[in-house]
Amino acid sequence: MHLFQALLFLLAAMRWGDWKNWRRYYPTILFFIGGDLLKNTILHDHRMWQYQETIFGEKILFGHIVINFLVMAVIYPATIMIFLGKFPIEKGKRIFWILFWVLIYFIMEFIDLHFKEIKHYYGWNIWWSLIFDFVMFVILWIHHTKPLLAWAFSIMWLIILWNIFDLSHNLLK
């Protein structure tokens, strides 16, 4: 399933991605990937969610980290190339564009849950993913224009989630 999703995102990026301006989006792609790498590092032994492959490709995508690398290498850049490349100029349309992308990620996770391609742990659930995706897409948009502000919001969001889920400081050892 994850290979199929990555292929869909790759095809969508080829069709709708703003390839001629890819250098403008590169810092935000790295920010997106870096945030996921940070999450995987800090929460290595306390994952809030974990990818798995159950439909096809189990021999290629044999664990969370391998699947997550596929997501980081294909889905995240494709997302940014389309999300920022087609970001509306009109202020009124911006919220709908963000909500559209939140819906895409929500549907993708809903499907993954249905086919047992992802598991949630430690109180995380699809509704937390919905909130997380909304905040994430807002921060990604902010990062494109004001990177330092996006870093500040990301750190605040990390602290908020850390406290809500009562994560131990031992995870940082």
Residue, then its C-alpha position, 0 to 999 in steps of 0.5 A: m500500500h505504501l508503494f502505491q501511495a508513494l507512486l500516486f504522490l510521485l505521479a501527482a507531483m509530476r503532473w501538478g508540482d512546480w518543478k521549475n521553482w523547486r529550489r524555492y521549496y527545497p528548504t521547506i522539503l528539508f524542514f519537513i524531512g528534518g522534523d520527521l527525522l527528529k520525531n523518529t530519533i526522539l521517539h524511537d522507543h516510544r513511537m506514537w504511530q508505526y508504519q507496517e506493510t501488510i498488502f504487498g511489498e512486505k519484502i521491500l518495506f519490511g519495517h517502520i524505518v524503511i517505510n518512513f524513508l520512502v515517505m520522506a523521500v517521495i511523499y514529502p517532497a511531492t507534497i511540498m512541490i504541489f502544496l507550495g507550488k499551487f498555494p493560492i494568492e487569495k487569502g480567502k482560498r488559503i485556508f481551503w487549500i490547507l484543509f484540502w491537504v489535511l483531508i488528503y493526509f486524513i484519508m490516507e491515514f484512514i485507509d492505512l488504518h483500515f488495511k492495518e498499514i499503520k498502528h497508533y500507540y500511547g493515546w495517539n489516534i486518527w483525531w490527533s493525526l487530524i489536528f497534527d496535520f492541520v498544524m503541520f500544513v500551517i507550519l509548512w506554509i509559514h516555513h516557506t515565507k518565515p522559516l525562523l517563525a516556523w521553527a519557533f512554532s514547531i518547538m512550541w507545538l513539540i512542547i505542547l504535544w510532549n506535555i499532552f502525552d506526558l512523555s518522559h524526559n528519559l526519551l531524550k537520553 
